[in-house]
Amino acid sequence: MANDRPPRRPVRQPIPDAGQYASVGLQFGLGILVFTFLGSWLDRRLGTGPWLLLIGVMLGFGLSAFWIYRQLVIRPRERANQDEDRP
């Protein structure tokens, strides 16, 4: 009867996870800035006005949001599934 308890899951160390999550804001901001500068550069080069700048801002925001969602939601879920599959 003493063996009726389920096996304990290993405790995850908080330090590696903290380092991963500490860079999320920086990645979000840099993604937007890179696409903003790219759109601005293309606008100056092609003479298209503010259109490519606006597209760059929206594209940077969308891709950065997707990247962060993937990093904070999808990857931990995949890791949890891999941990469950291990014997």
C-alpha positions as CSV (number, residue, x, y, z in Angstrom):
1,M,0.0,0.0,0.0
2,A,3.0,2.3,0.5
3,N,3.6,2.2,-3.3
4,D,0.1,3.6,-4.2
5,R,1.5,7.1,-4.7
6,P,2.3,8.3,-8.2
7,P,6.0,8.8,-8.8
8,R,7.3,12.3,-8.2
9,R,8.2,14.6,-11.0
10,P,11.7,16.1,-11.0
11,V,11.8,19.7,-9.8
12,R,12.8,22.1,-12.5
13,Q,15.5,24.6,-11.7
14,P,14.2,28.2,-11.8
15,I,17.5,29.8,-12.9
16,P,17.7,28.6,-16.5
17,D,14.0,29.4,-17.0
18,A,14.4,32.9,-15.6
19,G,17.2,33.6,-18.1
20,Q,15.0,32.5,-21.0
21,Y,12.1,34.6,-19.9
22,A,14.2,37.7,-19.1
23,S,15.0,38.3,-22.7
24,V,11.4,38.2,-24.0
25,G,10.9,42.0,-23.8
26,L,14.2,42.7,-25.5
27,Q,13.4,40.2,-28.3
28,F,9.9,41.8,-28.8
29,G,11.4,45.4,-29.0
30,L,14.3,44.4,-31.2
31,G,11.9,42.6,-33.6
32,I,9.8,45.7,-34.1
33,L,12.8,48.0,-34.4
34,V,14.5,45.8,-37.0
35,F,11.5,45.7,-39.3
36,T,10.8,49.4,-38.7
37,F,14.3,50.4,-39.8
38,L,14.1,48.0,-42.8
39,G,10.8,49.5,-43.9
40,S,12.2,53.0,-43.5
41,W,15.3,52.2,-45.4
42,L,13.2,50.6,-48.2
43,D,11.0,53.7,-48.3
44,R,13.9,56.0,-48.7
45,R,15.5,53.8,-51.4
46,L,12.3,53.2,-53.4
47,G,10.5,56.6,-52.7
48,T,7.3,54.9,-51.6
49,G,6.4,57.2,-48.7
50,P,5.4,55.9,-45.4
51,W,3.9,52.6,-46.7
52,L,6.8,50.3,-46.3
53,L,7.5,51.8,-42.9
54,L,4.0,51.0,-41.8
55,I,4.1,47.5,-43.2
56,G,7.5,47.0,-41.5
57,V,6.1,48.1,-38.1
58,M,3.0,45.8,-38.4
59,L,5.1,42.9,-39.7
60,G,7.6,43.4,-36.9
61,F,4.9,43.5,-34.3
62,G,3.1,40.4,-35.7
63,L,6.3,38.3,-36.0
64,S,7.6,39.4,-32.6
65,A,4.2,38.5,-31.0
66,F,4.2,35.1,-32.7
67,W,7.8,34.4,-31.7
68,I,7.1,35.3,-28.0
69,Y,3.9,33.2,-28.1
70,R,5.9,30.3,-29.4
71,Q,8.6,30.7,-26.8
72,L,6.3,31.1,-23.8
73,V,3.4,28.8,-24.7
74,I,4.3,26.2,-27.4
75,R,7.9,25.3,-26.4
76,P,7.0,24.6,-22.7
77,R,4.1,22.4,-23.9
78,E,6.4,20.5,-26.2
79,R,9.0,20.0,-23.4
80,A,6.3,18.8,-21.0
81,N,5.1,16.3,-23.7
82,Q,8.7,15.1,-24.2
83,D,9.2,14.7,-20.4
84,E,6.0,12.6,-20.2
85,D,7.2,10.3,-23.0
86,R,10.5,9.5,-21.3
87,P,10.5,6.3,-19.2
